[in-house]
Amino acid sequence: VKAVLKKREYGPKYTQNNFITGVRAINEFCLKSSDLDQLRKIKRRSPHDDTETFTVYLRADVEAKSLEVWGSPEALARERKRRKEEEIKYREKLFRNQRLLREYREFFGNTKPRSSAAAMFFKGPGKVVMVAICINGLNFFFKLLAWVYTGSASMFSEAIHSLADTCNQALLALGISQSARTPDPSHPYGFTNMRYIASLISGVGIFMMGAGLSWYHGIIGLLHPHPIESLLWAYCILAGSLVSEGATLLVAINEIRRSARAKGLSFYQYVVQSRDPSTNVVLLEDAAAVLSVAVAATCMGLTSLTGNPYYDSVGSLGVGTLLGTVSAFLIYTNTEALLGRSIQPEQLQRLTELLESDPVVRAIHDVKATDMGMSKVRFKAEVDFDGRVVTRSYLEKQDIEQLLQEIQQVKTLEELEAFMLKHGENIIDTLGAEVDRLEKDLKQRNPDVRHVDLEIL
C-alpha cells in the first residue's frame, strides 16, 4: 500500500524514465522518423538470444517533441483522429481490392489459388465427397424414374433419400472449399469450422427433407392405399443402387481408417469425435442408404407376395426413421464440435506435465485446451512463474562483478530508481523470452496445438 501511495505522490519521477520504441513513437505521437533523429537514443538488450539490441527513446522526450511539432495537445488529438479515419478507409479499400483481385483471377485464368482449391477434391475428404455426389446424383435420377413407373411409396422414399444425399454432399463440398480460406482480420483463427457448419446444416437437411418427406409419404400410403404396378424395374434399380452406395461406403470407410490410424484412434473414436465431419456425413449417409435399400426391397417384396400395399408404406416409414436417426447423430456431434469441446484427458495431461516439469514454472492454474476442429487445438493456462529462477536466468547472462560495481555506485534515490528500472525491465524481458520458449516447446511436442495463451500470474 505504501508503494502505491508513493507512486501516486511522485508520479512524474516514476514515468519520466519510461522507454518507447520508434514505431510506437511515430504511430502514437504522429511523428516522422526525422523527428526522432534529434532525440536521445538508448540501446536496449533484446530478450531473445538470436536478436540484436534495439533502439528506444525516453517517453518524456517523445511527448515534448510531439508538442513541439503539433503545437498543442488538441492539435495532436485531431491529427490522431484524422489518421485513424484514413487507416479505416485504407483497410476497407484494401479488402475491396483483394475481393476484386480474387474475382479477376477466377474469371481470367487457372491461377495457383484456384488450382490448389481444386486439388482438395482429388484426395482425402474432398475425393470422398465428390465420389458420393456423382453416385447419389445418378441414383436419384434412376430411382425417380422407378417411382414414376411403379408408384411405390418405398421407391419414392429412396428417391428423396438420394436427392437429400446429393444436396447435402454438395453443401459439404462448399464447406470444404470455404474451410481452406486463409485467416483475415475478421476471422483471425481461420475458417476451419466451415466443415462443421456445413455438416450441421446437412444433418438438418436430412431430417427435414429426407426423414420428413419419407414419413409423410408413408403415412399418406397407410391412409390412402392404392395398388402398385410391376416392381421388376424397381428391384433392378435398387440392386444397382445397393452396389453403387456400397462402393461409396467403402471409399468413406477406407478414408476414415487411414485418418484414424494417423491420429492413433480407433475407427469408432474417430467417428464419434467427429474428427473429419465431411467424411463422417458421407459414411453415415451411405450406411443409411445401404440399410434403407434393404428395408425398401424387403417391404416391396412383401407387397409383391401378398398384394398388400401397407407393407410398402411401412417401408417408407422405416426409411424415414433410419434417416431421422442419422440426422440426429450428425446434429449432435457437429454441435458439440462447434461449441468447443475439450481435448482428450490423456493429451491434456501430457501438455500440463510438460509445463509443470519446467524449472521456471512454479504452478499452473485454470488449464483449458479446446479442440477448434480438424485437429487444431487452442491451449490456455495461467502460469505462476518462479521469480527466483527467472532472475537467476537473467543473472547467468550478466557480468556479476560489473553488476556489483553498479550497486556500490548507487548513492541517491534517483540512482537507485535508474538501477531498478534498468534491471527490472531486463528481467521482464527475460520472462517474456521464457514464455516464448514454453509456447514453442508446446507446439513442437504437440503438432495439434496451434494457438497457445499463457497468462502470467
N, C-alpha and C positions, 0 to 999 in steps of 0.2 A: 504494500500500500504506500509506503514512504517513497518507493521508487517511482510509482505512478504520479504521486503528488509533485515530486521534484521535477519530473519530466514536464508536467503541465506548467510549472512555475518558470522553468528555464527552457521553454520550448525551442527558441531560436538557436541556443547553443547545441542542441541535440540534432538539429536539422540542417544547419549551415554546412556541415561536412558531408552530407549525403551525396552520393555519386549518381550520375545518369549517363547512359550511353549516348553516342552521337545520333543513332536512329531515333531514339525517344526524344532527344532534344529538338531534332528537326520536325518530327511529327506533332509533338505536344505543344511546342512553343513557336511553331511556324517560322523557323529559321532556315537559312541556307547553309550549305557546307562551308562557304567562305566566311560566314559569321562566326563559326566555331574555330576558325584558324587563329583568331585573336585571343581565345580563351586559354586558361591554363589546362594542360593535358597531363593526365595521370595514368601510368601504366599499371594494370591490374593483372594478377595471375589468373589464368583460366583454370576452372576446376577439373578440366579434362587433361589427361597426360599428353594426348596427341595433338593438342591445340596450343597455338602460341598465345602470348599475352595480348590483351586488347586495351584500347584507349577509352577512358571515361572522363567525365567533366564534373566539376562541382555544380550541384544543382543551383546554389545561390548565384554563381556566375552566369549560368544559363538564364535564370529568371531576370537578372539585371540586364543581360544583353537583349532579351526579348522586349523588355520595357523600353530600352534604348531604340530598338528598331521600330516598334509599333507606336510608341508614344504614351500609351495608357493601357490599363487592363481592359477597358471597354473595347478599344480598337482590336486588341488581341483576341477577345472573345468573339467579336464579329468576324474576324478572319478565320477562326476555328470553325464557326458555323458555316461560313461560305465554303471552306474546303471540305467539310463533311457532306454538304449537299452535292458538291462536284463529285466526290467519291461515290455517292449513291448513284448518281446519274451514270458515272463511268461503269459501275458494275452492271447496271441494267442494260447499258449498251453492249457491254462485253457478252453477257448471256444471250442477248438478242442476236448478235453476230455469230456466236457459236451455234445457235439453232439454225440460222440461215446457212452456215457452212455445212452442217450435217445434211440439211435438205439438198444442198447443191451436190454433195458427194453421192447421196443416194440416187439423185436424178441423172447424173452425168457419168458415173463410172463405177467400176468394180474396185473400190478403194480398199485399203487394208482393214479399217474397222468393219466394213461390210463383209469382207471375206472371213474375218475372224468370227463374226457373229454367225455366219452360215456354217462355219466349221463346227459349231457347238452341236449341230443336228446330225453330225456324221459319227458321233461316238458318245458313249455314256448315256445319261438320261435322255438327251436330245434325240439320239438314234431310236431309243425305245419308244418315245412319244411319236415320232414321225412314222415308224412302222405301224403303230397302233392306229394312227389317223387314217392311213391308207386302207388297212384291212377293215376297220369298222365302217368306213365310208362305203366300201363295196358291199359289206354285209347288210347295211341299212337299205341299199338300193334293191338287192335281191329279196330281202325279207318283205319290203314294202310291196313288191310285185306279187309275192306269195300271198300276202294278206288280201290284196285286191282280188285275187283269183279265188281264194277259199273263203274269205270272211271269218277266219279263225281269230278268236279273241287272244289266244296264246300267241299266235303269229303276230298280231298287232302289238302285243306287249314286247315281243322280241324286236320288232322293227323300231319301236320307240326306244327300247334299250340301246340298240346300235346307234340311233341318232343322238341320244344323250351322250353316249361314249365318244362319238366323233366330235360333238361340240365341246365337250369338256376337255378332250385331249388337245383340241385347237387352242383352248384357253390356257392349257398347261404350256404349250409351245410359246405362247405370248409371254407367259410368266418367266420361262427360261431365258428368252431373249432380253426381257427387261431386267432380269437379275444380273446380267453381265454389264450393265451400265456402270461407268466409273463414278465414284462419290463426287458430290458437288457441295457448295456451301450450305444448301438447304438440306442435304442428306449426307452428313459427314461420315456416317458408317456404311454408306453404300445402299444398294437395292436388293440385297440377298433375299430378304423376306418376301420379295415378289413371288417366289415359288410357293411359299406357304399361303400367300393370299390367293393365288390362282387355284391352288389345291382346295382351299376352303370354299371358294366360290363354286368349284367343280363339285364338291360334296353336296352343297346346297342345290345345285342344278340337278344332280342325280336324284335327290329326294323329291324335288318339285316336279321335274319333267318326267323322270323315269318311273319312280315309285308311284307318284300321284296319278299319272295317266293310266298306269297298269291297274292300279286299284279301281279307278273309275270305270275302265272298260270291263274289268272282271265283274264289278257289281252290276253294271248295265246288262251284261250277259246273263247273270243269275236272275235279274228281274224280268228280262225280256229275251228268253232263249229263242234261237232260230236254228234251223237245220244247217249243217255245214257241208259244203261241196267236197269233192275228192281231195284228199290230203297228200296225194302222192308227191306232187311238186313241193309241197311244204316240207315233207320229210327229206327230200333231196337237198333243199336249201339249208335245212337245219344241219344236215350231215356236213355240208361244205362249211357252214358257219362254225361247227364244232372243231373242224380241222384248223381253220384259219385263226380262230380265237385261241385254240391250244398252242399254235405256233407263236402268237404274240405273248401268251402267258409264259412260254419257255424263255423267250428273249428277256422278259422282265425278271424272271427268276434268276437267270444266269447273271444279269447285271447286278442284282441285289446281292447275290452270293459273292461276287467279286468285290463289291464295295464293302460288304460286311467283313470279309476276310482281311481287307486292307486296314480296317478300323479295329480289328481284333474283337469283333462282336459276333454273336450267333445270328442266324437268319431271323429268328423271332424277335430278338432285341432290336435289330436294325429296323424292322418294320414297325414295331410298336413305338419306338422312339422317334419315328418319322424323320430319320436322318436324311433321306432323299425323297421329299414329298412327291415329286413328279413321277418317279418310278413306282412309288407306292400306289399312287392312283391307278396307274396302268395295271399293276399287279392285281389289285383288288377288283377293278372293273372287269378285267378279263377272267379272273377266277369266278366272279359272279356271273359273267356271260356263259362260261362253260357249264356251271351248275344250272343256270336258267334254261339253257338249251336242253339239258337233261330233263328238267321239270316240264318244259313245254312239250317235248317229244313224248314223255310218259302220259301226260294228260290228253294230248291229241290222240295217242294210241288207244287210250281207254274210250275216248269218244268214238273212234272208228270201230272198236269192237262192240260197244254197247249201243251206239247210236244216240247216246245221251249227251247233249251239248253242255250240260252242267260241269262235266269234268274239264272241259276246255276253259270255262270261266274260272274254275278253281285254279287251273294252271296260271292264268293271268294274275290272280291274287297272290299265288306263290311267288311268281317272278317279282311282283311289286314289293312283297315282304323282304325278299332277298336284297333288292336294290335299296330298300329303306335301311336295312342293317348295315350295308356297306357305306352308305352316305353318313349314317350316324357315327361310324368309326372314323371316317375321314374328317368330319366336322370336329370331333373331339380331339384327335391327335394334332390337327393343324392349329386349333385354337390354343392348345397347350403350348405349342411351339411359339406362336405369336405373342403369348403372354410373357414369355421369357422365363423358361424353366431352368432350374439349376442343373449343373453337370452331374455326372455320376459321383457318388461319395468317394470311390477309390481315387478318381482323378483329382478331386478336390483335396483329398488327404495328401497326395503327392505334392501338390502346389504349396499347401501350408507347411509341410515338413521341410520343403526347400527353403522357405523363408525363415522358419524357426531355427534351422540349423546354421544360419549365417551368423557370424560373431557380432555383426553390427546391430542385429535385431534383438531387442530385449523381450518383446512380446508382440503378438498381433491380435487384433480385435475386429469384430464385425466383418468377417470374411464373406464375400459374395462372389460367386462365379456363375455367370449367366450364359447359357447357350443361345447365341444370336442367330443360329440357323446355319445349316450347311457346314458344320464342323468349325464354326468360328466362335470363340469364347472370349467374353469380356470379364476380366478378373479385377476385383476391388477389395482392398483391405486397409484398415487403419493400423499403422505400424508405429510401435513405441521403440524408437531408436535409442541405443545405448550411447549417451553423450560422451562418456569416457573413451569408448572405442573409437568414435568419430574423431575426437580430439587427438588421440594417440596416432590415428592415421594421418592427421594433418601434421603433427609434430615430427613424424618419421621423415617427412619431406623438407623439414626446416633445419637450419644450422642452429643447434641448441646454444652453442656458445655466443653466437651473434644475438640470438633472442635474449639471452641473459644480459648481455650488454645493453640492449634496448630497455629492458626492465630497470636496470640500475640507473639509467639516464632519466627516468621518469621522476620529476620533482614537483610538478604542479598538476592541478586538476585538468587543465587543458591538455597537457601532455598525456596524462592517464587516459583521458577521453579519446585522443587520437590513437593511442596504442590499442585500446579496446576495440575501437571501430575498425581498425585495420585488420586485426587478427580475428575479430568476431565475424566479419564479412567473409574472410577466408575459410573459417570453419563452416559457415553456412554453405559456401561453395563446395566444400568437401562433402557435406551432407547431400547436396544435390547430385554430386557425382556418384555417391553411394546408391541413391535412389535410381539413377540411370543404370547402374550396374545390375541392381536387382531386377529391374524390369527386363533388361537384356537377357539375363540368365533364365528368367521365367519363360520368355519367348523361345529361346534356343532349346531348352529341355522339353518344352511342350509346344510343338508346332501349331496346335489348335488355338493357343492363346494369341489373339491378335491385338487386343487392347488391354493395357494394364494401368490401373489407377491406384497408386499408393498414397494414402493420406498420412501425413506426419503428425503424430501425437505430441 
